[in-house]
Amino acid sequence: VQLQASGGGLVQTGGSLRLSCAVSGTIFGVKALAWYRQAPGEQRGLVARISISGNTTYASSVQGRFTISRDNARNTVDLQMNSLIPDDTAVYYCNLRRMMGADSWGQGTLVTVSS
């Protein structure tokens, strides 16, 4: 399985960005797709997750501002980010979690929010 993330960039406070992660390869036993982020000097943490059944989970810091969605026809998982703030600055990684076995990760895309 390969995950290719795109859509990062530089945006001003209050702006929006949409990240997309294309999933390719042999896909089976998927439990959930998610976006994580890692800011400089910090640990990687969950931003949002969507389960195979469509249930969503968000970090409290992004609740109400970010929306995760899945396009089964395109095999993508997207993250719409609105009302961005400087604390959202990080490298964003897409993640595929299986029911059994190791997770798969994308290469990361940098989001920078200027004040």
RALINRA-V569397 format. One record per run of one state. SS is the DSSP state (a for helix, b for strand, c for the rest). FROM is the first residue (numbers start at 1). LEN is the number of residues. Records with the same first field share a line. If there is no record, write none. Layout:
SS: FROM-LEN, FROM-LEN
//
This chain:
c: 1-1, 7-2, 13-4, 25-5, 39-6, 52-4, 59-7, 72-4, 82-4, 89-1, 99-5, 106-3, 115-1
b: 2-5, 9-4, 17-8, 30-9, 45-7, 56-3, 66-6, 76-6, 90-9, 104-2, 109-6
a: 86-3
//
